[in-house]
Amino acid sequence: MKILIKWIRRLIICFIILVISIYLLAYIIAAPDIGEHSYIKLYDNQNNLYYSSSSQSDDVTLDEISDYFIDAIIAIEDHRFYEHKGFDLIGIARAIKVNIFSDDIQGASTITQQYARLMYLTNEKTWNRKLNEAFLAIRLEMHYDKDTILQGYINTVYFGHGIYGIHKASQYYFNKEPSELDLNEASMLAGVINGPEYYSPFNDEEAAKERQLLVLEAMVTYGYIDDIQANEAYEMEFVLNDNGAKTIENSYPYYKDTVLNELDELGYLTDSYINQGLNVETSLDVSIQNELISVVEKQLEDKDELEVASMIVDHDASVLALIGGVDYTTSQFNRTTSSARQIGSTMKPLLYYIALENGFTPITKFRSEETTFQLENGDTYSPSNFNDKYANDDITLAQAIAVSDNIYAVKTHLFLGENALVNFLSQFGYTHISPHPSLALGTLNTNIYDLSSVYVTISNEGIYNDIHTINKITNDNGDIIYEYIPANNQLLDQDTCLILSQLLTSPFHEEFSTYASATMANYPVNATFAIKTGTTAYDSLCIGYNPNYTILSWCGYDDNREMTLQTQTRIPKILFQTMANYLQEDDIWYEPTDSIEQVPIDPITGEYDENGIIYWFKK
C-alpha cells in the first residue's frame, strides 16, 4: 500500500511539473495572432475582389455588445470562463460522467478552446487535433486577458447564412447594432452558434425557440437573469429582419451563395480552412454577370412575383454568371441551384441523343397526329401537341425538333424503350427515376444548374466536366489548398453530339413553320446556336449553346401558379437572345469530323435538296 501511495505521489508531482512546463513553454513562445487570418474572400476571373466574409472593421469591443448577449454566451458555452486557465476540469469530469452513464454525448470545450479551434484548427475528432487545440488554448490564456479572448471569439464565431461575428449577425437577424440587442434577441443569437443550420430561425423557428429556452435556463441557473425575465423573453416572438440581405454588403449574392455551397461540398467551408484565410478564385465574369442582371431587371419589371433563374457556362464547365431570383433582398432562395421544377421539352434533346445513337438520322420520320398510346401494363397515355396542332402526316426528326412535336417525342421514347432515357439520365446523377411515357416530355423535377451538366457535355462534343464556380483556393500564406483540374471525361459520343447540335439549330428556321411555328423563329441571333425551349403550365425554359457558351434560363412562380400570358413565357427566350448576341458577335460553330457528312435537305420532306438546310449524318 505504501508503495502504491508513493507511486501515486510521484505521478501527481510529474503531472504538476508537466503542466507547469507546458504553461511555461506557452508563455515563452510568441503569442498567436488573433483575428487577422480568418476570412473568405471571393475573386472574379480578373482577380478582382467582390465578396469578403469579414473584415476588421466589423469587429466590435465588448463595450459595444449587449450585456445580455455576453451573459448568454458565457452561460450556455462556458459558465466558468473567467475562472479557468483554458480548461474547465469540473466540466470535463461532468462530461465524462454523462458520456459514460447516459446515452447523451456532452462536450466540455471552453470558449478559449473553441476560439483556438476557430482561429487555427479543424473540427476533426483526432487526438492530434485535440492536443494542438489544448496547447493553443494555453498559449491564448498565457498571452491575452479574458476579455480579449472573449471579444475575439464573439467577433469570429459563425452565425449561419455566411455571417461571421456578432456585428454582422445582429444586423442580419434583427437590423440592430450589437449594443441594442434585448434578452429575447441575445438569447436566440447565443443559441444559434451551436448549430446555425439547425437553430437559425430563418431555417427552423421552432428549433430556434427550443435552443433559446436552453440558453435562458442556463442564464437563470448561473444567476444572470431570474425566472420572470426568462419566461418573458421566451414568450416573445422573434421580430426578424425581413430584409437581412440589405444590411450585409453583398455583390452578386446568388453567385456568392453558389460558391459557398461549392466550398462546402468540397469540404473547405470549415473553421480550419476559414481560419487560414480562404482566397477563392472563381470563374465569375463581372461584365457578363452585370449584363445578365440588367436584362433580367428589364424583363421582370412590373411582372409581380414572377421569378427567374439563369446561368451562363463556358465550354469547360465554368459558371460565368448566375442569377437565382429577381430580388435577393426579398428571397435568398437560389432557384438556379435549389429548385425542383419540371423541365418540359428541354428533355427532348437528351432523348434524341439516344435515338441518334440507335440509328435515327435528321430525316427519320414518325407520323404527327392525335394519338392514344396503349402501354404494356394495360394503361393508356394520350399526350397532345401545343395548342392541339398536328401535321397529320409524317414529319422528320428535324421538324419535330423545330416545332417541339410531343407525339414524335413519345413515339421515339416508346420505340427506344422507356428505360433508355432513364439509363441516360443516370450518367449525370439522376437516380431513382421511374420509366414512364411522360418522361420524354420533361416530367423530371430538377433545376437548371444540374441540367446544365448534360447540355454542357453535349456542347463540349461529349466531354464531361463538373459544373463549377471555383478555380483555385489559396490561404493567407499563398499556399494552394485546391485547384480545379478538368477531368475531360469523354462521356458521350463526339459524332452523335455534333449531329445533335446541328439538328438543334432547327428551331430558328422559319421553313419549319407549317402546322406549328418553329419555336425560335421570332428570336433570331447573330451567331449560330443550338437551342431548345421547354414549356409546362407552370414553367418556361430556354437552353442554347455554341462551342463557347451555354445559356440556360427558367421563369415561373414559386407557388406553381400557371403562366397564362405570352409576355411571361417568352422571357427565357428573350434572355437567351439578348445574352447570345452580347456574348457572340462572330459566327463560331462546330467542325464535323471525318466520320460525318454534310447533306442539304428539304426541311419538310427530308429529301435531298441542294438549296435546303444542311444537316449532318454519320457516314
HELIX and SHEET records of a PDB file:
HELIX    1   1 LYS A    2  ILE A   28  1                                  27    
HELIX    2   2 GLN A   56  ASP A   58  5                                   3    
HELIX    3   3 LEU A   62  GLU A   64  5                                   3    
HELIX    4   4 ASP A   67  GLU A   77  1                                  11    
HELIX    5   5 LEU A   89  PHE A  101  1                                  13    
HELIX    6   6 ILE A  111  TYR A  120  1                                  10    
HELIX    7   7 TRP A  127  HIS A  143  1                                  17    
HELIX    8   8 LYS A  146  THR A  156  1                                  11    
HELIX    9   9 ILE A  166  PHE A  174  1                                   9    
HELIX   10  10 PRO A  178  GLU A  180  5                                   3    
HELIX   11  11 LEU A  183  VAL A  192  1                                  10    
HELIX   12  12 PRO A  196  TYR A  199  1                                   4    
HELIX   13  13 GLU A  205  THR A  221  1                                  17    
HELIX   14  14 ASP A  227  GLU A  235  1                                   9    
HELIX   15  15 GLY A  244  THR A  247  5                                   4    
HELIX   16  16 PRO A  253  LEU A  266  1                                  14    
HELIX   17  17 ASP A  271  ILE A  274  1                                   4    
HELIX   18  18 VAL A  286  LEU A  300  1                                  15    
HELIX   19  19 ARG A  335  SER A  338  1                                   4    
HELIX   20  20 GLY A  344  MET A  347  5                                   4    
HELIX   21  21 LYS A  348  GLU A  357  1                                  10    
HELIX   22  22 PHE A  386  ASP A  388  5                                   3    
HELIX   23  23 LEU A  397  VAL A  403  1                                   7    
HELIX   24  24 ASN A  406  LEU A  416  1                                  11    
HELIX   25  25 GLU A  418  SER A  426  1                                   9    
HELIX   26  26 PRO A  437  LEU A  441  5                                   5    
HELIX   27  27 ILE A  448  SER A  459  1                                  12    
HELIX   28  28 GLN A  494  LEU A  503  1                                  10    
HELIX   29  29 SER A  506  PHE A  508  5                                   3    
HELIX   30  30 GLU A  510  PHE A  512  5                                   3    
HELIX   31  31 GLN A  566  THR A  569  1                                   4    
HELIX   32  32 ILE A  571  LEU A  583  1                                  13    
SHEET    1   A 5 LEU A  49  SER A  52  0                                        
SHEET    2   A 5 ILE A  40  TYR A  43 -1                                        
SHEET    3   A 5 LEU A 278  THR A 282  1                                        
SHEET    4   A 5 ILE A 470  THR A 474 -1                                        
SHEET    5   A 5 ILE A 480  GLU A 483 -1                                        
SHEET    1   B 5 VAL A 319  ILE A 323  0                                        
SHEET    2   B 5 LEU A 306  ASP A 314 -1                                        
SHEET    3   B 5 TYR A 549  TYR A 557 -1                                        
SHEET    4   B 5 ASP A 539  TYR A 545 -1                                        
SHEET    5   B 5 ALA A 530  THR A 535 -1                                        
SHEET    1   C 2 ARG A 341  GLN A 342  0                                        
SHEET    2   C 2 ASN A 445  THR A 446 -1                                        
SHEET    1   D 2 LYS A 365  SER A 368  0                                        
SHEET    2   D 2 ASP A 393  THR A 396 -1                                        
SHEET    1   E 2 PHE A 373  GLN A 374  0                                        
SHEET    2   E 2 THR A 380  TYR A 381 -1                                        
SHEET    1   F 2 ILE A 463  TYR A 464  0                                        
SHEET    2   F 2 ASN A 489  GLN A 490 -1                                        
SHEET    1   G 2 ILE A 596  ILE A 601  0                                        
SHEET    2   G 2 ILE A 613  LYS A 618 -1                                        
END                                                                             
